Amino acid sequence: MTTNTSVGAPRNALEGGVHGGTPLQNLDQITKGTRMKASGTFTVKVSPQAPDEGDTSGVGRLLLDKHFQGDLEATSKGQMLAISSAVEGSAGYVAMEQVTGALHGKTGGFALQHFGKMTRGAPDLNVAVVPDSGTGELEGLTGKMQIIIADGSHSYEFDYDLN
């Protein structure tokens, strides 16, 4: 086990016993400035919206409604803009979502910003916490989230700091 000796806490939540849904034994292990990792699953409902009258841009707008389980117990609401190119498997999207709930037991909210593209089937996705968007016990939150889609299921790995 690797520890961050400067603060005496585990470097990530997996070392603190969170993996598999087991709660941290001591929530004080989540200290400001300590790099943490959260993981779990989520479901997402995507609702396509009709284009504005006369809009021929090809940009699609979708509403997002997510429910996170695991180390992040939360819901989120957001919007996505997406467009496909003439080349099969190539597309791009941007999205913003507001997350509300508990991260390793700390309650509050934060915003996530998505920037994604697919080049001939090869994905490139960046999902990051919007600077200074953390509220409540999540004030000062920074980090990046990796979204994993396998066998039709969604999961996440969230590397974050509470500064």
Secondary structure as UniProt FT lines:
FT   STRAND          3..4
FT   TURN            5..8
FT   STRAND          9..10
FT   HELIX           13..16
FT   HELIX           19..21
FT   HELIX           27..29
FT   TURN            32..33
FT   STRAND          36..49
FT   TURN            53..54
FT   STRAND          60..70
FT   STRAND          72..84
FT   TURN            88..89
FT   STRAND          91..103
FT   TURN            104..105
FT   STRAND          106..119
FT   TURN            120..121
FT   STRAND          122..129
FT   TURN            131..132
FT   STRAND          135..136
FT   TURN            137..140
FT   STRAND          141..150
FT   TURN            151..152
FT   STRAND          153..162
//
